[in-house]
Amino acid sequence: MSNLNNLISKIKEEGNAQVKAIKAEGDAKRDAIISKYTKEGEEVKSSLVEKAKREGATRKERILSNAALKVRNEKLKVKGELIDKVFIEATKSLKHLNGEHYKNFIVSSLRDVKLEGGEEILFSEAIIDGDSLLKEVNSTLNTSFKLSDEKVSSGFMVRNNGIDMNFSFENIVSFQRDTLEGEIVSLLF
């Protein structure tokens, strides 16, 4: 019986050794699998974090760019409104020309215009004594304008055979706007 006990003991020892070996192999495989998937998980995590950082940076740039664009557009809008106001005020100021300044404006505007003689001139509504102004203009320019009963809102107009030469302040300011805008911008801003 002692041989039998020895044999059983030996079988148990071999079985325990095999169990330990299988368990060690299983533990090694388990650790390898865990290590492999932990490494893959870290790589995926790093990739996602990098992608999120890039997307965040891109989104941040886009938000900042849009904000800067809105600020620029708002500044341009305000500048445009100020420029418009300057032209409106200039036109208002010109509408108050009278007397010698108004006559000088008419004379300087018509000095280089080819006139046939007998044209009709329409003065501004602000002019009270059109007859004496007409005499001064005709004398200075050596012309023979006829005074029209019609009036213009500002400046003056010359009419001949259905053709109107418009020298209204609104028309002149509008015509000169592109030329003057750069100077106004440099003065204001």
ZIZIRA-V821387 format. One record per helix or strand. SS is the DSSP state (H for helix, E for strand). FROM is the first residue (numbers start at 1). TO is the last residue. If there is no record, write none. Layout:
# ZIZIRA-V821387
ss->(SS	SS)
from->(FROM	FROM)
to->(TO	TO)
This chain:
# ZIZIRA-V821387
ss->(H	H	E	E	H	E	E	E	E	H)
from->(2	99	120	124	130	146	152	156	163	169)
to->(95	110	122	124	141	147	152	160	167	188)
